[in-house]
Amino acid sequence: MSIRSHRSGAFTAVAPPPWQDRAAGGRAGDRGKRGVGKPRIRLHNIGFGLALLVILLLLAQARRTQEDLLRSNQAFSRSAEVLTTVQDTLSALQDVETGMRGYVITGTDAFLQPYHDGNRRLVEGRARLRQLVGNQRDAAWWSRTNHDIDERLRLAKVNVDLRRRAGLEAASQSVAQAGGKEAMDRVRSLLGELEAAERERMIVEGRAVERRVAEFRRWTTWGTAVALVLLAAALLSVHRSLVQRRQALHLARAGEARQRAILDAIPDLLWQFDTNGNPRLLSSDYGATLPPALLVAIRSALPHVQADSAVHTLTAQEASGQVFEARLVAIDDGHLAIVREVTEFIVQERALRDQHDFLRAIVDSDESLVFVRSAGGRFTLCNIAFAATMGLTPSQVEGRRPSDLAGQRIIEPLLQADDALLQGEDEWRADRVRIVDVREQERWMQVLKRPLVRSDGQRQVLTVVIDVSAQQRMERMKDEFISTISHELRTPLTSIRGALGLVVGGTAGELPDSVRPLLEIAHKNTERLVRLINDILDIEKLQWGGLSLQTHRLPLRAMVAQSIDQIATYAREFEVTVEFGPGDDGVVEVDVDRFAQVMANLLSNAIKHSHAGGVVEVSVTRRDGGLQIDVRDHGEGIPENFRPRVFERFAQADASDVRRRGGTGLGLAITQSLVEKMSGRIGFETETGQGTRFFVWLPEAMRLNDPAPSNTADDLTPYVVLLQDESALADELARVLREHGYRTLLANDITRARELLQSPNAKALAIDLGSAGTSARGVLRELRSEPEFRSLPVLLLGIRPPSVDSDGLRGGAVGVVDWLGKPLDPEQVAETVRTTLRDPSRRFEVLHVEDDEDVCELLRALLQGHGLNLHAAGSLAQAREQLSQRRHDLVILDLKLPDGDGSELLEELARARPPTPVIIFSAQDGGLAESRAVLRRLVKSRHHARELATLILDTLRHWPAGGAQKEETG
């Protein structure tokens, strides 16, 4: 037997047992007989009393309203009398005025009758006005009023007396000049003020009367209504009391039946225990018995269940395995117990707990970091791996916010985007997130977040974090391995390839006929091996994203034409002609070397699949806002079953033909990846037996007729200043010099020329005599008088005078280097500027930073006899030592050196004034930041050593910085 017991504050309401119902019903019946209606009778009395009180209040309000009306009537009467008195006073004054004027005009005594009557009435009116108004007006008002009335009476009397004594004319003048009208106006104003005040008072009193009457009406209406309602309620209460008394007995009789029905409806059994612990079944299932183990448990618990205690719950398991639950509550004469079987519930609870423990074990056994956060930011779930990153356990994390945890700093990178998912996002991923765990170990994580929506609609965020640190380390090792392989394979292959090329090319002398075929075989297979290594390394880098591009904006047709020229030898081997048709042109932004690789793959593919004597057609057209390159062959076309796999790695249409045609099946896969990295797209159209057209579309960066860059000296490239105002000549000279690697800046006057010449990048001055005229000598003398311009090379453009020396413009204080006639000869311009900017007797200083002695020796052989000093450095330390000893016109740099990365020198070379130009020649072809010092980047095994030598010589011949600068100090 298993017994569990606990107390609960909640208890399901149950109908009283029948014995209580019967007892209660009997007592209720007795109360009904004795005085069920007494409370209702008291309510009746209250209703009638309130109604009477309302009537009395209405009578009191009526009396109050009547008194208010009487007071208002008295106030109205007084105000009316005041208004009448004011009007009488004004009328009396008017009579005095009229009588006086009539007497003055006629001299007849009959007109004095109104005059005397007015004086009498004024005395009475003023007295009555004083009596009515009294203290409502201040003394000042009374003083002004009496004074103005007396003044008006005095003037009238004066006019009457003057008429009697002096006659009409004197009296008329007195009337006109004495000021009687002004006095009368003042009296009218003062009395009008009093009249207005009284009228306002009457209006106020009238409104007050209206309010009192309206208030009385409301009181009467509501009071009557309330009284009627109270009376009706009292009568209704009497009626209901009588009805309820009849219903009370019926309800008491129905109570037992209703409670019995309730007990029958519930599945639980209701038992009553008396004070001795004896049970009695109250439910209708009369055959039911209490399980023995439960009965023992209940009897043991009864002494502990008091009347004021909470519900007591206990469980007991029988020998059969059944589990029962009992809920106990104390009543007046014992206890009630609700008993139910909970075996199935216990089984389900255990299964749910087992499932929870099972899922928890799965989550905790996962090495991935798993956690769930609520909308409030609390962790509702986390596994051991997640908590361990902070040195905690799941119980220390769950239920808390990140700010409550000591390891908040560690997990902060993993919490980003939670708000977005709570607001409706469906998913969030991050391939690489860096954290540092509690052991200070760097770890790289892959994060996946998805929302969890609970049954109540609340959103939570589930986060699964996979530790990809090992994968990150493998990728880093792979990167280092590929870099090492690139260097260790490409560097010796470059030496072998270059040496064989020199020998086959006859640099070492004529070869015996028996040896030449063997060397040509070695050289040819070296080229095949180089292409294979390049393709394998390229496809590997493209696959894991390790290939970076160095893009530049360049004209497209020129690059396509160069690619066609470079593949001409290969085309001749297959007896195929490559034709470049007319078309559009524009500027595209591409990596020069990678674009050349794309074109080489497309052209070689078209050549290989063309018939002997066939033609490969190449064209450039403007399409869809960009430029499209088409490469068309007239071979057999691509088999239909192979077309879906054209751009797959190692895919070849006919394996039996691989040996004859050559190739690894990687070219088109590499081409597609490179085109897409340059923001372009590639595709093809083919027809069996007719040939194939591959097309590459690239976005156009700028049309060739777009405006040229502004005429500024911000660029660090050295330049020639042109002093003239003829735009046609300036454009022509700029074009000629630009083709040979020089820059020109235009100055319209000597002031602008002086500004441009202040820069250390200004290397020469060209003056157009057509613009300067006879002032050329003055301009030159002015410049030569300044120390910084004394050695400045100067070129004159124009028709040479008959005697140069006599003109005084060559040599001496002026120092003209050369005279260029019009029209300009491009070769003469280029040669003159080249001679001006470089001392012919000075040899170029070139630094070759390379740790492979074979490559150094190969390059030295290629550059031998070209007027330059080639200095070798096998490490960063040696390179820095060489740079400290002299100024170099050019640096050839390998990136992988024994003591570091060669790119560390780029910043030092770029800081030189002007920057030392750099050509990168390395097996490494990715991950290098841009530098203004880098002229070109060549990859070992992808570019021939002879190509490097040609680039070096071309750079030294055209790059203005080379040889143009003397040694600088400070």
Order of alpha helices (4+ residues) and beta strands (2+ residues): beta-alpha-alpha-alpha-alpha-alpha-alpha-beta-beta-alpha-beta-beta-beta-alpha-beta-beta-alpha-alpha-alpha-alpha-beta-beta-beta-alpha-alpha-beta-alpha-alpha-beta-beta-alpha-beta-beta-alpha-alpha-beta-beta-beta-alpha-beta-alpha-beta-alpha-alpha-beta-alpha-beta-alpha-beta-alpha-beta-alpha-beta-beta-beta-alpha-beta-beta-alpha
